């Protein structure tokens, strides 16, 4: 019997300092080879997925996904964003703002659902973009999303301390946080409660996804009960005249005190309350029946949350005139300091918000770990992050690393500093996923010309950017209305021309976004419009971290990915050699028998 000596690839970019210098000198060639390289659905669900070793356990059904979606979205943010949107932007019409934002979220959720059904892996947006636009764009968006997750989770953990203190009626600063005078302001309040919360949830998600779902179900149910209590109290104690009459007659009145622009500006503010459903797509690898469960889980959670948000906004608007609403604490502020026996509602709201924080934090930490796990599978970060524990069937390494990282940031960083650093990365990923679902429908690699689709996506995005800049910067008047109308007509014309001229290259086998390409195109526009409403610090953060991610990709990721590709090609070559040898041996045996 002839022994086949399986070749191994001893050369690695990181095996020695000389090897690394050689790799750096070859960076342009490797960038050209790897940056735009795309994987396939088969590779993502087979060979690349196998790098985790143990498979994640398929234990989730549609109701688990609905629970994760509701838990991830209905956090404490709604207790703040609703007041800010009503007081400064929309007034009582904030109810419609929530409905518009819910529709926007649903359109984006459709794009996620098509990918999640066709590609049921834990990578979420990272995997979706990797199979369409290539490795570099996927790494840029995925890494930014993980940074947003970590920073926002640290902020949420610190806000838990505040709401928990409100619920039990004590002062946060004097009882639950330790002030260290030697540290700079904004980083000198040590929050051990937030650290303990993050570490406990990290242990839970490392232990079992199924148990994490059960815990989320319980906490979400309790949180919804508190939300229903707030809604009922608002309608009970409120007055319908507050929907049209401000407290100060000098302020604009009516249901639309700031006009149509106020409604849409309010929608941009409250849309951030819907961020969280994307984490549900990272659970796709653990769903028993992705074709049936994922569409119901993702879309159902967005619809349910939209109904709850609209009812909360209506309750708040009836409870107080919009010009008396506290933008920082709209519900608890309405009862704080009252002498009619209703002050206790403030404590109840604090407890309810605490449960909301727990659910949103749990879901977000599950999502961030699965993003990191799949990024590790692609070899652009160390494969150690991709390992799935054989006993728990969870990505323990990624969960533990990000949990500890989040706890360290939550220990000392002020909430306001963290809040200025989040949201833009998530909206950018939503925008990219909407582009990706159009590209994947109309472009088949190697058989169709991608330039008509790329040209459409560029022109439509450019028109949306111009519309957004004019909406936010141009003074109100007829010229502004005319230019906005022209931009809308151009965008619709470009969309209709593309729909007429370019045929779809593929049809989804199981579930697809309806009314293609209209729904993802509307999602592209809405995400650009919402990006235009974010503040300057958000863009500074995005630019800084994006530049850092590019440096990491050039210095490490592209070389690790190149090595993985070489080893994979070599393994494939070895398999072909063995196959040829076996076929030759079989032929010899047949000839000998003859």
C-alpha positions in Angstrom: 0.0 0.0 0.0 1.5 3.3 -1.1 1.4 5.9 1.7 0.3 9.4 0.7 2.3 12.1 2.5 -0.2 14.9 3.1 1.4 18.2 2.4 1.3 20.9 5.1 1.8 24.6 4.6 4.8 25.6 6.8 4.9 29.1 5.6 2.9 31.6 7.6 2.9 35.4 7.6 3.3 35.3 11.4 5.7 32.4 11.9 8.7 34.7 12.2 9.6 38.4 12.0 11.2 37.9 8.6 8.0 36.2 7.3 6.0 39.1 8.5 8.2 41.6 6.8 7.9 39.6 3.6 4.1 39.5 4.0 4.1 43.3 4.5 6.1 43.8 1.3 3.5 41.7 -0.5 0.6 43.7 0.9 -0.6 45.4 -2.4 -0.8 42.0 -4.1 -2.7 40.4 -1.1 -5.1 43.3 -0.9 -5.9 43.0 -4.5 -6.5 39.3 -4.0 -8.4 39.2 -0.7 -10.1 42.6 -0.2 -12.8 42.0 -2.8 -12.9 38.2 -2.5 -16.4 36.9 -1.9 -17.5 33.6 -0.3 -20.6 31.6 -1.2 -23.6 30.5 0.8 -22.3 26.9 0.6 -18.9 27.9 1.9 -20.4 29.9 4.8 -22.6 27.1 5.9 -20.1 24.2 5.4 -16.3 24.7 5.2 -16.1 28.1 6.9 -18.7 27.1 9.6 -16.7 24.0 10.3 -13.8 26.1 11.6 -15.7 26.5 14.9 -15.4 22.8 15.5 -18.6 22.0 17.4 -21.9 23.1 15.8 -24.2 25.5 17.7 -27.2 23.6 19.0 -30.5 24.2 17.1 -32.9 24.9 20.0 -34.8 28.0 19.0 -38.2 28.5 17.5 -40.1 31.5 16.2 -41.4 32.5 19.7 -37.8 32.5 21.0 -36.9 34.9 18.1 -39.9 37.1 18.9 -38.8 37.2 22.5 -35.2 38.1 21.5 -36.5 40.8 19.1 -38.8 42.4 21.6 -36.3 42.1 24.4 -33.6 43.6 22.3 -35.6 46.6 21.1 -37.8 47.5 24.1 -35.1 48.7 26.4 -34.8 51.8 28.5 -34.3 54.0 25.4 -38.0 54.4 24.8 -38.3 56.1 28.1 -36.0 58.8 26.9 -36.3 59.1 23.1 -40.1 59.5 23.2 -39.8 62.6 25.4 -37.1 64.2 23.4 -38.9 63.6 20.1 -42.2 65.0 21.4 -40.9 68.0 23.2 -38.4 69.2 20.5 -39.6 67.8 17.2 -43.1 66.3 16.7 -45.3 67.2 19.6 -48.4 64.9 20.0 -47.8 63.6 16.4 -44.9 61.6 17.8 -47.4 58.8 17.7 -47.1 58.9 13.9 -43.4 59.3 14.2 -43.2 55.9 15.9 -45.4 54.4 13.3 -43.2 55.7 10.5 -40.0 54.5 12.3 -41.6 51.1 12.7 -42.3 50.8 9.0 -38.7 51.8 8.3 -37.5 49.1 10.7 -39.8 46.5 9.1 -38.4 47.3 5.6 -34.9 46.8 6.9 -35.9 43.7 8.7 -37.2 42.2 5.4 -33.7 42.6 3.9 -32.2 40.8 7.0 -34.8 38.0 6.7 -34.1 37.2 3.1 -30.4 36.7 3.9 -31.0 34.9 7.2 -33.3 32.3 5.6 -30.9 31.7 2.7 -27.8 31.8 4.9 -28.7 30.5 8.4 -25.4 31.3 10.1 -24.4 33.3 13.1 -22.6 36.0 11.2 -25.6 38.2 10.5 -24.7 41.3 8.5 -21.0 40.4 8.3 -21.8 37.2 6.4 -24.4 38.9 4.2 -22.0 41.6 3.1 -19.1 39.1 2.7 -20.9 37.0 0.1 -21.8 40.1 -1.9 -19.3 42.9 -1.6 -16.2 41.0 -0.4 -14.0 40.6 2.7 -12.8 44.2 3.3 -16.2 45.9 3.3 -17.6 43.0 5.4 -14.8 43.4 8.0 -15.2 47.2 8.0 -18.9 47.0 8.7 -18.7 44.0 11.1 -15.9 45.5 13.2 -17.7 48.8 13.4 -20.8 47.0 14.5 -19.0 45.1 17.2 -17.5 48.4 18.5 -21.0 49.9 18.6 -22.3 46.8 20.5 -19.6 47.0 23.1 -19.9 50.7 23.7 -23.7 50.7 23.7 -23.7 47.7 26.0 -21.4 49.5 28.4 -23.7 52.5 28.3 -26.8 50.4 28.9 -25.2 48.6 31.8 -24.4 52.0 33.5 -27.9 53.2 32.9 -29.2 50.1 34.7 -27.5 51.4 37.8 -29.4 54.7 37.5 -32.8 53.2 36.9 -32.3 50.6 39.5 -31.5 53.3 42.0 -34.7 55.2 41.0 -36.7 52.0 41.5 -35.5 51.5 45.0 -35.6 55.2 45.9 -31.9 55.9 46.5 -29.2 58.3 45.1 -27.0 56.7 42.4 -24.0 58.9 43.1 -23.8 58.5 46.8 -24.9 54.8 47.2 -24.1 52.8 44.0 -21.1 54.6 42.4 -17.7 55.3 43.8 -16.1 58.7 42.9 -12.3 58.6 42.4 -10.9 62.2 42.5 -7.6 61.3 40.8 -9.3 60.4 37.5 -10.4 62.9 34.9 -14.1 64.0 34.8 -16.3 61.6 32.9 -14.1 58.7 33.8 -14.0 59.0 37.6 -17.3 57.3 38.7 -16.6 53.6 39.3 -19.7 51.6 38.7 -19.3 48.1 40.2 -23.0 47.3 39.7 -22.7 47.7 36.0 -19.6 45.5 36.0 -21.3 42.8 38.0 -24.4 42.8 35.7 -22.3 42.4 32.5 -20.2 39.6 34.0 -23.3 37.7 35.3 -25.0 37.9 31.8 -21.7 36.8 30.2 -21.8 33.6 32.3 -25.5 33.1 31.3 -24.9 33.4 27.6 -21.7 31.2 27.8 -23.7 28.5 29.5 -26.6 28.0 27.1 -28.5 29.8 24.4 -31.7 28.0 25.3 -31.5 29.0 29.0 -30.6 32.5 27.8 -33.9 32.5 25.8 -35.9 31.4 28.8 -34.4 34.1 31.0 -35.1 36.7 28.2 -38.7 35.4 28.0 -39.2 36.0 31.7 -37.6 39.4 31.8 -39.4 40.5 28.6 -42.7 39.4 30.0 -42.2 41.4 33.2 -41.0 44.4 31.2 -44.1 44.4 29.0 -46.3 44.2 32.1 -44.6 47.4 33.3 -45.1 49.0 29.9 -48.8 48.1 29.9 -49.0 49.6 33.4 -47.5 52.9 32.1 -49.9 52.9 29.1 -52.9 52.3 31.3 -51.9 55.0 33.9 -51.3 57.5 31.1 -54.7 57.0 29.5 -56.4 56.9 32.9 -54.8 60.1 34.3 -54.5 61.9 31.0 -56.7 64.4 29.2 -57.5 64.2 25.5 -57.2 68.0 25.1 -53.4 67.6 25.6 -53.3 66.1 22.1 -54.0 69.5 20.6 -53.5 72.2 23.3 -50.1 73.2 24.6 -49.6 74.5 28.1 -48.3 77.8 26.9 -50.6 79.4 24.3 -47.6 81.1 22.7 -46.3 77.7 21.6 -47.6 76.1 18.4 -50.7 74.1 18.9 -52.7 71.3 17.2 -51.8 67.6 16.7 -49.0 68.6 14.3 -47.4 71.7 16.0 -44.2 71.4 14.0 -45.8 70.3 10.7 -44.8 67.3 8.5 -41.1 68.0 8.9 -41.5 67.7 12.6 -43.1 64.2 12.2 -40.2 62.9 10.1 -37.5 64.5 12.3 -39.2 62.9 15.2 -39.2 59.5 13.4 -35.4 59.9 12.9 -35.0 60.4 16.6 -37.1 57.5 17.8 -35.8 55.1 15.1 -32.9 54.4 17.4 -35.3 52.8 19.8 -35.8 50.0 17.1 -32.1 49.1 16.9 -31.8 45.6 18.3 -33.7 43.4 15.8 -30.5 42.8 13.8 -29.2 40.7 16.7 -32.0 38.2 16.0 -30.4 37.4 12.6 -27.3 36.2 14.5 -29.4 33.5 16.1 -30.2 31.9 12.7 -27.6 29.1 13.1 -29.4 28.0 16.2 -33.0 28.0 14.8 -34.7 24.6 14.2 -36.6 25.6 11.1 -35.1 28.8 9.6 -37.5 29.0 6.6 -40.6 29.2 8.9 -39.2 30.6 12.1 -37.0 33.5 11.0 -39.6 35.5 9.0 -42.1 35.2 11.8 -39.5 36.0 14.5 -37.9 39.0 12.9 -41.0 40.7 11.4 -43.3 39.7 14.3 -41.0 41.3 16.8 -40.8 44.6 14.9 -44.6 44.7 14.4 -45.2 44.0 18.1 -42.7 46.6 19.3 -44.2 49.2 16.9 -47.7 48.7 18.5 -46.2 49.0 22.0 -44.3 52.2 21.1 -47.3 53.9 19.5 -49.4 53.1 22.6 -46.7 54.5 24.9 -46.4 57.6 22.8 -50.2 58.1 22.9 -50.2 57.6 26.6 -47.5 60.2 27.1 -49.1 62.7 24.8 -52.5 62.4 26.7 -50.8 62.6 30.1 -49.2 66.0 29.6 -49.1 68.9 27.0 -46.0 68.4 24.8 -44.4 71.6 26.1 -44.4 70.3 29.7 -42.9 66.9 28.9 -39.5 66.3 30.4 -37.3 65.3 27.4 -35.0 63.2 29.7 -37.6 61.4 31.7 -41.1 61.9 30.1 -43.0 59.3 32.1 -41.3 59.4 35.5 -41.1 63.2 35.3 -44.8 63.4 34.9 -45.3 61.9 38.4 -42.2 63.1 40.2 -42.9 65.6 43.0 -46.7 65.2 42.8 -48.6 65.5 46.1 -51.7 63.6 45.0 -50.4 60.2 46.0 -49.1 59.2 42.5 -45.4 59.8 43.1 -44.9 56.1 43.6 -45.4 55.6 39.8 -41.9 57.0 39.4 -40.4 54.1 41.3 -42.5 51.6 39.3 -41.2 53.1 36.1 -37.6 52.8 37.4 -38.1 49.1 38.1 -39.8 48.5 34.7 -37.0 50.3 32.9 -34.5 48.1 34.8 -36.1 44.9 33.4 -36.0 46.5 29.9 -32.3 47.2 30.3 -31.6 43.6 31.3 -33.4 42.1 28.2 -31.8 44.6 25.7 -28.4 43.9 27.2 -28.8 40.2 27.2 -29.8 40.1 23.5 -27.1 42.5 22.5 -24.4 40.5 24.2 -25.7 37.3 22.5 -25.5 39.1 19.1 -22.0 40.6 19.6 -20.5 37.3 20.5 -22.0 35.6 17.4 -20.7 38.4 15.1 -17.2 37.9 16.6 -17.4 34.1 16.3 -18.1 34.3 12.5 -15.6 37.0 11.9 -13.1 34.6 13.6 -14.2 31.8 11.2 -13.2 34.1 8.2 -9.7 34.3 9.7 -9.6 38.1 9.6 -9.3 37.9 13.4 -7.6 35.1 15.3 -9.6 31.8 14.9 -9.6 31.4 18.7 -12.7 33.6 18.6 -14.5 31.1 16.4 -14.4 28.2 18.7 -17.7 26.7 19.9 -17.5 24.9 23.2 -18.3 21.2 22.7 -20.4 21.0 25.9 -22.4 24.2 25.9 -22.6 24.6 22.0 -22.0 28.3 22.5 -19.2 30.6 21.3 -17.6 30.8 24.7 -14.3 32.5 23.7 -16.0 35.4 21.9 -18.6 35.7 24.6 -16.1 35.9 27.4 -13.7 38.2 25.7 -16.3 40.8 24.7 -18.1 40.4 28.1 -14.9 41.3 29.9 -14.1 44.1 27.5 -17.6 45.6 28.0 -17.3 45.3 31.8 -14.0 47.2 31.8 -15.5 50.1 29.8 -18.6 50.1 31.9 -16.5 50.3 35.1 -15.4 53.9 34.7 -16.7 55.6 31.5 -19.6 58.1 31.8 -22.9 57.4 30.1 -23.0 60.7 28.1 -19.5 60.0 26.7 -20.6 56.5 25.5 -23.9 57.7 24.0 -22.1 60.1 21.7 -20.2 57.1 20.2 -23.0 54.8 19.2 -25.7 54.3 16.5 -23.9 55.4 13.3 -22.2 52.1 12.8 -25.5 50.2 13.2 -27.3 52.5 10.7 -24.4 52.1 8.3 -24.7 48.3 8.5 -28.5 48.5 7.8 -27.7 50.6 4.8 -25.1 48.1 3.5 -27.5 45.2 4.0 -30.2 46.9 1.9 -27.6 47.4 -0.9 -26.4 43.9 -0.6 -29.9 42.3 -1.0 -30.4 44.2 -4.2 -26.9 43.3 -5.5 -27.4 39.7 -4.7 -30.8 39.5 -6.5 -29.5 41.2 -9.7 -25.9 40.0 -9.9 -24.6 36.5 -10.3 -20.9 36.4 -10.1 -19.3 35.2 -13.4 -22.5 35.3 -15.4 -24.0 38.8 -15.2 -22.5 42.3 -15.6 -22.4 43.9 -12.1 -22.0 47.5 -13.4 -25.7 48.3 -14.1 -26.6 47.3 -10.6 -23.6 49.1 -9.0 -24.4 52.2 -11.1 -28.0 52.2 -9.9 -27.0 51.8 -6.2 -24.5 54.7 -6.5 -26.9 57.0 -8.3 -29.8 56.2 -5.9 -27.6 56.7 -2.8 -26.2 60.0 -4.2 -29.7 61.3 -4.8 -30.7 60.3 -1.2 -27.6 62.0 0.2 -28.5 65.3 -1.7 -32.1 65.0 -0.5 -31.0 64.6 3.1 -28.5 67.5 3.0 -31.1 69.8 1.6 -33.8 68.6 4.1 -31.5 69.3 7.1 -29.5 72.4 5.9 -31.6 74.4 3.4 -33.9 77.2 4.8 -37.7 76.5 4.6 -39.4 77.9 1.5 -40.5 77.2 -2.1 -37.0 76.6 -3.4 -36.4 74.0 -0.8 -39.7 72.2 -1.6 -38.9 72.4 -5.3 -35.5 70.8 -5.0 -36.7 68.1 -2.6 -39.5 67.3 -5.1 -36.9 67.1 -7.9 -34.7 64.8 -5.9 -37.7 62.6 -5.2 -38.7 62.5 -8.9 -35.1 61.6 -10.0 -34.8 58.9 -7.4 -38.1 57.3 -8.4 -37.2 57.6 -12.1 -33.8 56.0 -11.6 -35.5 53.2 -9.6 -38.1 52.6 -12.2 -35.6 52.6 -15.0 -33.4 50.0 -13.2 -36.5 47.9 -12.5 -37.4 48.0 -16.2 -34.0 47.5 -17.8 -32.2 45.1 -15.5 -33.6 41.6 -14.9 -33.1 39.7 -11.7 -30.3 37.2 -11.8 -31.7 34.9 -9.1 -34.9 34.3 -7.2 -34.9 33.3 -3.5 -35.6 29.6 -3.0 -37.6 30.0 0.2 -38.4 33.6 1.3 -37.6 36.9 -0.5 -38.2 40.6 0.0 -41.5 41.5 -1.7 -41.7 44.3 -4.3 -38.1 44.1 -5.3 -36.3 46.5 -5.7 -38.7 49.1 -4.2 -38.6 48.0 -0.5 -34.8 47.7 -0.1 -34.4 51.0 -2.1 -36.8 52.7 0.3 -34.7 51.2 3.2 -31.5 52.7 1.6 -33.1 56.1 1.5 -34.4 56.0 5.0 -31.1 54.9 6.5 -29.3 57.7 4.7 -31.9 60.1 5.9 -31.5 58.9 9.5 -27.7 59.0 9.2 -28.1 62.7 8.3 -29.8 63.4 11.6 -26.9 62.2 13.7 -24.5 64.6 15.4 -20.9 65.5 14.6 -19.3 63.4 17.4 -20.9 60.3 15.9 -19.2 60.9 12.5 -15.9 61.7 14.3 -16.2 58.3 16.1 -17.1 56.5 12.9 -14.1 58.1 11.1 -11.6 57.3 13.9 -12.7 53.7 14.4 -13.0 53.1 10.6 -9.4 54.3 10.1 -8.3 52.0 13.0 -10.1 49.1 11.4 -8.4 49.7 8.1 -5.0 49.8 9.8 -5.8 46.4 11.5 -6.9 44.9 8.2 -3.7 46.0 6.4 -1.3 45.0 9.2 -3.0 41.7 10.3 -6.3 40.6 8.7 -5.4 40.5 5.0 -2.3 38.4 5.8 -4.2 36.0 8.1 -6.9 35.7 5.5 -4.3 35.1 2.7 -2.6 32.3 4.8 -6.0 30.7 5.4 -6.8 30.8 1.7 -3.4 29.2 0.9 -3.9 26.4 3.4 -7.5 25.9 2.1 -6.3 25.6 -1.5 -3.5 23.2 -0.4 -6.0 21.1 1.5 -8.2 21.0 -1.6 -5.2 20.0 -3.7 -4.4 17.2 -1.2 -8.0 15.9 -1.4 -7.8 15.8 -5.2 -4.4 13.9 -5.0 -6.0 11.3 -2.7 -9.0 11.0 -4.9 -6.9 10.5 -8.0 -4.7 7.9 -6.1 -7.8 5.9 -5.0 -9.2 5.9 -8.6 -5.9 4.7 -9.9 -5.7 1.9 -7.3 -9.3 0.9 -8.2 -8.5 0.7 -11.9 -5.4 -1.4 -11.2 -7.5 -3.8 -9.2 -10.1 -4.1 -12.0 -7.3 -4.7 -14.5 -5.8 -7.4 -12.3 -9.2 -9.1 -12.0 -9.5 -9.1 -15.7 
